Amino acid sequence: QSVLTQPPSASGTPGQRVTISCSGGSSNIGKNYVYWYQQFPGTAPKLLIYKTDQRPSGVPDRFSGSKSGTSASLAISGLRSDDEADYYCATWDDSLLRVFGGGTKLTVL
Amino acid sequence: QVQLVESGGGVVQPGRSLRLSCVASEFAFSRYPMYWVRQFPGKGLEWVAVISYHEGSQQWYGDSVQGRFSISRDNSRNTLYLQMNSLRIEDTAVYYCAREMSGGGSLAFDVWGQGTMVIVSS
């Protein structure tokens, strides 16, 4: 069981805006950057957001990251069918060093 | 293109050893910290180990593999290694090598391999 808690599932309809949460504590999210990954079945994760709110080159601006206190969020606007994937948050933790959330499966209805 | 290709996975009995390799291409391998990250059958991700860039003089390990796994690099061969000893059933996972993105922070992995499956079973 991860120290970072994500909802196991989320859903939305095409065009909608959805958010995926990642809840942690003062030893991790509360004091460190958050990272987000997208993963399709059978493939490696892909970096979506780094340093909490930065997008790597090539990631559409429909994806955005934010943080407030000990929780972080990934927002996806203009939801598309090809956004259906698993999403993972990650951060640094004082004790465990690098930690990942348990992942959220996003379904586009 | 920029690429990482892992190999060395397979089925191994508990207590035995296995060595994974990851060959990098089309980028200056020695300039990047490199990682091993694993994904369990239930889909959870866990970082395994990291090695510093250039000579790889510093290594760090996740708690669950500390003392059993060893990460190393051979820059002349553009290759990253993971020596896994005293394997346990709970080490069963897909093992990915990954590159830390320059300037992205210690959890920004911008290039990943395709993964190699390790199954520990009697």
Interface residues (C-beta under 8 A of the other chain):
Chain A: S2 Y33 Y35 Y37 T43 A44 P45 K46 L47 Y50 K51 Q54 P56 D86 Y88 A90 T91 W92 L96 L97 R98 V99 F100 G102 G103
Chain B: K43 G44 L45 E46 W47 V50 W60 G62 D63 Y96 A98 M101 G104 G105 S106 L107 A108 F109 D110 W112 G113 Q114 G115
